[in-house]
Amino acid sequence: MPQTSRIAEFPEAAAEQARWWERHILEVLHGLPPDAPEGTKPRPEFDPGQHSLAQRERAKAAELTAAGHQVSASGIKQRRQRYQRDGLVGLADRRSAKQMQAFGQVEPAVVEAMRQAIAETAEASSRTIGFIIWRTQQILSDQEETTGIELPSRATLYRLFDKLATGTHATGSARARRSIGARPSGPFGEVPASGPGELMQIDSTPMDVLVRLDDGVAEKVELTGMVDIATRSITAAVLRPSTKAADASALLARSVTPEAMRPGWAEALRMSRSALPHRRLLNIDKRLEHAAARPVIVPETIVCDHGSVFISHAFRASCRYLGINLQPAHKATPTDKGTIEKTLGSVATLFAQFVAGYTGSTTDRRGRGLEEGPLWSLPELQNLLDEWIIAVWQTRPHDSLRDPDAPARAFSPNKKYATLLESCGYVPVPLSGEDYVELLPERWQAINAYGIRIKHRTYDSPELNPLRRQRSGVTTKKGLWEVHYDPYDVSRIWVRDSRADRWITVFWKHLRRVESASASWHGTTLAPRSPAAPRNRSPMRPQPCCGGPTTVPLRNRTVRPSARSATAASSLAPGPPRPTARSPIRPPPRPNTTTSRTPSSPTSFRWACSTRLPTPGGDHDPFLPSGRARDSAGGGCRGEPPADHSGRLAEVHRRPASAPGPAVPG
């Protein structure tokens, strides 16, 4: 087949001349030029029915010679043969397309020496082009056969470096250089995932946001997330000052457990208001009745790196407990789990940079005075991240989720999950409350007369009375009691009573005060509490505990413990003074006092709608953007959150402090 497209390699003048010759050669072959109107008869001297091919070639040579183009019949024959063999390219003047050597007149030994000098920078620190040229000269002088070679001019060496160093970052970022060196030489492979949970990836990375910790210190935290390859859904993401094996185990529990709606979240974030098939799933899994719009995906295979968190005994035991196949990637090969690497990078660009305290990815991108500015606490930022995943990530069209039959159409993770659910089905994990508590991190504590103290918070319950100042009988732990806790919910802990073979739910001592202060602060009331429910129990979620007259068996648990109390509790933690800030994405101002703290509002991105009640003075809601009023029903907007979250983030408004909250003893 003639390679007609190669005519683009020739100059425009040579291409036009080739098309001019094509017109005459076609007349010799067929009797008519290519642009002849339909019904035109061949000229007598070029009629194939009257003259042979050789006669037509002599006639064309005579015609062109008479017109001033000196050519012989043999020349016409040669061009006709090249045209029949190579097409239009055969008629072009090949001298005009002659290409120079790749590196000009530079000696091959100099080229190889510079290649070696550039290759040596793969694991070294970044240097300048001048060092590469100096190193090239050193390599040539160290070899006997190249000692007499003279280097070209400096300008020629710079041009040679530009050609050889393309795509290597030889003088750029050392991190990018190492990443390029770790890439496989061949094409990238892909492990297909045809159903949710068939293949998932997990990883941790530092998050470029400063967080005010419980001790008042501003530090960056680590983000650990897990993504489903088939749907690109972020099934769970947690923030911790330093990720441990227990955090990864808790991440598994969050992935297989529905995300319950939290106070302050818009109604549009409910699963029943999303693209997920909520009604059909509710018939199978009753836990989804009050769930948010995040799919519940049970992992079959998890790909991780060789970090100590993911290859630890605790994380492997959790995977075995849930029947999950753990597949470590090759060492120093981030391309084995490129999806989670890209996903965590997207969290930085789509979420982190819109949060107060953003530090930038490197020190040269970091601003000044971030530590003295308003910062979120860790539970508050965790709540913001959970809401962002549901409101933005799960509803945002993903470029990797395109329909093969209609590539211009991109699916969101929720829509892709709903599509794959038709062919793969849904089988809920029979994860009871006891199973959930077993997956949580553990610690060994003494039960004192005042209860249990963890990180300056005191937990107590009447059910601990028989166990106070008693030994557990576990000699290897010096008689301490096994305590499980949720790192993302400080409202309660669980104590294993090995004598009665049960879990005792122990609440934070000041939990009810924090909830009451938070409700009074917003001018709203909490959800109605059942008369039989204890006063210090969260009204939004059943509590996993067992035994005792005021507890609920673990197997009846339907959703995860609430994080509302953790958010409110963190707002009472002592810390350095925070200046008043009116930025829409910054935390609310807090007074500098250790005896009285103003509870913060629930951490929620007030998108285009809100579930808060109107203020007593009128219909205008201060949570909404200026000039916007609530709908007549007072329930906010319907439908999925807007995809343009950047503009919505710029419209977020927080209610300023109007009066200090009640005093809470330390």
Buried (B, 14 or more C-beta within 10 A) or exposed (E): EEEEEBBEBBEEEBBEBBEEBBEBBBBBBBBBBEEBEEEEEBBEBBEBEEBEEEEBBBBBBBBBEEEEEEBBBEBBBEBBEBBEEBBBBBBBBEEEBEEEEEBEEBBEBBBBBBBEBBEBBBEEEBBEBEBBBEBBBEBBEEEEEBEEBEBBEEEBBEBBBEEBBEEBBBBEEBEEBBBEBBEEEEEEEEEEBEBBBBBBBBBBBBBBBBBBBBEEEBBBBBBBBBBBBBBBBBBBBBBBBEBBBBBBBBBBBBBBBBBBBBBBBBBBBBBBBBBBBBEEBBEEBEBBBBBBBBBBBBBBBBBBBEBEBBBBEBBBBBBEEBEBEBBBBEEEBBBBBBBBBEBBEBBBEBBBBBBBBBBBBEEEEEEEEBEEBBBBBBBBBBBBBBBBBBBBBBBBBBEEBBEEEEEEEBBBBBBBBBBBBEEBEBEBBEBBBBBBBBBBBBBBBBBEEEBBBBEEBBBBBEBBEEBBEEBBEBEEEEEBBBBBBBBBBBBBBBBBBEEEEBBBBBBBBBBBBBBBBBBBBBEBEBEEEEEEBBEBBBBBBBBBBBBBEBBBBBEEBBBBBBBBBBBBBBBBBBBEEBEEBEEBBBBBBBEEEEEEBBBBBBBBBBBBBBBBBBEEEEEBBBBBBEEBEBEEEEBBBEEBBBEEBEEBBEBBBBBEBEEBBBEBEE
